[in-house]
Amino acid sequence: MSSLWIAIVLVALVSFTLKAAGPALLGNRPLPARAAAVIALFAPALLAGLIVTDFAGPGWSEADWTIAAGLSSAVVAYLCRAPALVSVAVAVAVTALLRVVV
């Protein structure tokens, strides 16, 4: 197992533990707003890290313009208020289409 996957598993476990510990420790009391905001940002931060790592490769030597175009199309779709899953589907479709055409 590569160090990247070990890091992914560890971050997922920490995220799960923090999300599970909240209700266990707080009971019926609401989570403080600041703590909820930090916990809510774990998943997007992990996803962003995975995307950048996959896009750039080791030492930023494997950057692929088709992936950059796909990511850009996902951003545009998301800014046009498309749901996150639709934005990801748009990115996949644009990247696949560009790879087939070129």
Number of C-alpha atoms within 10 A of each C-alpha: 5 6 8 11 10 11 12 15 12 12 15 15 12 13 18 12 11 13 14 11 12 16 13 10 10 11 10 8 9 10 14 9 9 9 10 13 11 9 15 13 11 15 13 10 11 15 12 12 13 13 14 12 16 15 19 15 13 10 8 11 9 12 16 12 13 18 21 15 15 23 21 15 21 24 18 15 19 17 11 10 11 15 12 13 11 14 22 19 16 22 24 17 15 20 19 14 13 15 12 8 6 6
